[in-house]
Amino acid sequence: MYRNSWIEIDVDALKENVRKLKQKTKKKFIAVIKANGYGNGDAAIAKACLESGADMLAVSSLDEALSIRNAGIGDELLILGYVDPIHLGLCVQNNITVTAVSEHWVKMAMQQQCEGLKIHLKVDTGMNRIGFKGCDELKNGIEMLRKMRAEITGIFTHFACSDVSDNRMTDCQMTQFQKIVEELEMPFEWIHCSNSDATVHYHESFSNAVRCGLAMFGITSYKTDLKNVMSLYTKIIHVKKVPAGQSVGYGATYVTSKDEIIATVPIGYADGWVRAHQGRKAYVNGYEAEFVGRICMDQAMLKLEHWEEEGTVVELIGDHLSLCQVAEELNTIPYEVMTLLSDRLAKVYKRSGNYCESFTPRFDHLKENDA
Ligand SMILES: *Cc1c(COP(=O)(O)O)cnc(C)c1O
């Protein structure tokens, strides 16, 4: 890709984070790489996770699962979300484990050829999103799944409040989950409940696996020693002096109060750099420059303190502007900022100081900087 805006992924840091999380929990590690690896490229992120000891991959949909299979990755793969039972044949063919979400879902699955299909049972302990409600519904579902000769390999639930330090809700969900699993008296190979925040903050010895997404990128709601993985950069493609009293951008929402230096960068809301960034700052050569005027679809304007040459690198997310800070300033969460970044942005993977994968000649300057 040739546009001067790119996501940079520190693969070494990602791998270190996965190893650390796995060591810390001493459980099997399910690497959650849904939403195109949280916007960072599903296959590349999956490979890095597997190299550092991930025992299973998890995605949210059949399309995401097939994208992983099409990339030639054949490892254990679980779909956490709803799969329309009419597509279960595809899951068997591709050795994809699916989530059984209710008794009704299992009934519909019975009309399909499901012999050998691997299943994890989802238990709803408080999210009220998807999942079996209680033991009776589960027992009915399990009986039907056995008749279909499906293979029940796991059971899981999902916490609603693992991001708050008060564990009362999580305790309550955990107690329910444990009681249900014990009552079923089945030898589950996979028992899992903790997402990233629960993995670093909530300790329980009942499950045998954790399910982490965001923590692999170094981010949780708690203080940890995990490393930042993802950065976002663009480059100044145009710079000019604008006299006092002129407006910048659509709607003329910003008017220069004196002679100002205005730079243009090639990133906009179609890249996921949403209009809410207007008035926020980017990091340019040692100082913060404000986004002035409306963010356009493909471009945005910055007010510079000093003249900067065209080609100057601008940090949007990185060492000086953390993803958490950006999310907070936008009144949202890091997940949303990350997954909004679109496929139009190039992805540059840094491994042992080398830039690779979607590396293009345009990024030659990065090699020099890294020396
Ligand atoms: C997304 C998701 C996860 C991973 O969440 P993180 O907070 O990113 O670790 C785990 N489990 C389920 C069911 C999910 O949907």
The ligand as an ORCA input file, in Angstrom:
! r2SCAN-3c Opt
* xyz 0 1
  C     -14.125    -10.132     22.609
  C     -14.318    -11.227     23.552
  C     -13.268    -11.617     24.393
  C     -11.963    -10.877     24.472
  O     -12.151     -9.678     25.156
  P     -10.917     -8.790     25.628
  O     -11.500     -7.864     26.617
  O     -10.413     -8.100     24.426
  O      -9.919     -9.710     26.208
  C     -13.466    -12.718     25.208
  N     -14.633    -13.391     25.182
  C     -15.674    -13.035     24.397
  C     -16.925    -13.829     24.440
  C     -15.552    -11.937     23.568
  O     -16.582    -11.578     22.800
*
